[in-house]
Amino acid sequence: MPRILMILTAVIVAPAWAQDLPDGAGKDTTVRICTGCHGVEMFAGSHKSPNDWDQTITTMTEKGLSINDADYATILDYLSKSLGTTPPKVTISSIAPSIPSAPSAAFKFSFTGDPAPGYTKITPASLYKDDPGYGYEAATDKPPYYFSVRVPEEGNYKVTITLGDSQTASDTTVKAELRRLMLEKIQTAPGTFEIRTFIVNTRTPQISTGGEVKLKDREKTTEARAWDNKLTLEFTGPHPAIRTLEIEKADPTLPTLYIAGDSTSTDQPLEPFNSWGQMITRFYGTGIVVANNGESGESLRGFLGEQRLAKLMSVIKPGDFLFIQMGHNDQKEKGEGVGAFTTYAADLKTFVDAARQHGATPVLLTPVSRLSFDPARPNKILNNLGDYPEAVRKVGREENVPVIDLNAMSQRFYEALGPVAAHLAFAGADTTHHDNYGSYELAKAIVTTIKQQNLPTAKYLLDVPGFDPAHPDPVATFDIPAEPRAPIPAVKPYGQ
């Protein structure tokens, strides 16, 4: 197990808050901020009743407005608008939390020798516990190693890692949360070290504007890491060597690329399943963060009904992006008037409109092709998604939305491999869901298209290999480490 040390660096905001706000009418009011538990207490004067003030603060908390998200002027403005009048003179002060708090949003870890001042040593025996809120998920003497840190709130976190071993060569691959590929095979010679940084998105089911996402059963078990209050990193490879690790809140102005999709783009929890949404993170730098909100079995209607779009719209901001890729499960929906050019197209426009209303840029992807060779043309893929790919293209033209034609690219990819080898891009005998190799190649096809079309996210790409799906990489050369297989076969993802 790699050796890791940690220090919890408290983010103290009291100096900025412990001051009087601009004067208003009425008696003084004290707003006390619980920096650990994100609670707020207000003691009101006679200007407004305490209940009015309490309701205002409750609403603030429910909307996700915490001390770390605003400055005192913003809070004053919010209170003024909520109460319909200028509030009394307000004093902001910090108080100790009355409930167990999460660790700070800034962390430092190290692994070898005497720790530097302020660092705390983590040993292989340090298993995760809610108190202190960090540790290895399981004891093991071989990779992969899973290390988790309880974070104080959902959102984007900047992770900086120093890789290398003072005595031997190292080869490290890093994944985050549910197997999102962040760093691919970083190799160092003995005594040399490399520092790499990436951004990880975390989320919870709660929606700041009210309600919560309706999770499927598997999202509470094998997929729980996608929704919990921890940031989990996976260190794997022939000889992973983690020298230092730092985690801190990312710049809140960073753009986020959200993915709304089905099982072919979601973060699949177990081998042999994987998706392009888990691999595309590897190709983006620290100027943007990828937030994969896809889920197995989803259609556009299901995504709406389970409050998944509402969750996205509660956090998306101007300058963000929304990649939309569905169709496999929409195709199965029945009823009068239901179809690709009717309900499906209308729902696509709903997603597009929602993104634009929040100042975000929508991008459409045609649904990835299933593996189905045409008996009449043995080396050609048969379209078994009906009019759904064309419906996406049509909506793109009508709404002036960029379209990434993943359906066409995936067909060329399968045809290039041929009827025998094409199965090596899929999870076993599955003909819908891909394995690590297949999803990696599709992610390369997507980022190549992004660069070729000069889409807005192109400027955030780290490196694009100039991939042609008609000439894929040989399967034999693909060597990104896979996770160990479960003792029992992995449950097949919802949807086909």
Secondary structure, DSSP 4 states (H G I P E B T S, - for coil): ---EEEEEE----HHHHSSBPPP-SSS-EEEEEETTTTEEEEE--SSS-HHHHHHHHHHHHHTT--GGG--HHHHHHHHHHHHTS----EEEEEE--SSPPPPPSEEEEE-SSSPPTT-EEE-TT-B-BTTTTEEESS--SSS-EEEEEE-SSSEEEEEEEEE--SSS-EEEEEEETTTEEEEEEEEE-TT--EEEEEEEEE--SB-TTS-B----GGGGTTTGGGTSSEEEEEEEEEE--EEEEEEEEPPTTS-EEEEEE-TTTS---STT-B-HHHHGGGGB-TT-EEEE---TT--HHHHHHTTHHHHHHHH--TT-EEEEE--TTGGG--STT-SIIIIIHHHHHHHHHHHHHTTPEEEEEPPPPP--EETTEEEEE---STTHHHHHHHHHHHHT--EE-HHHHHHHHHHHHHHHHGGGGBSTT-SSSB-HHHHHHHHHHHHHHHHHTT-GGGGGBS------TTSPPPGGG--PPPPPPPSSPPPPPS--
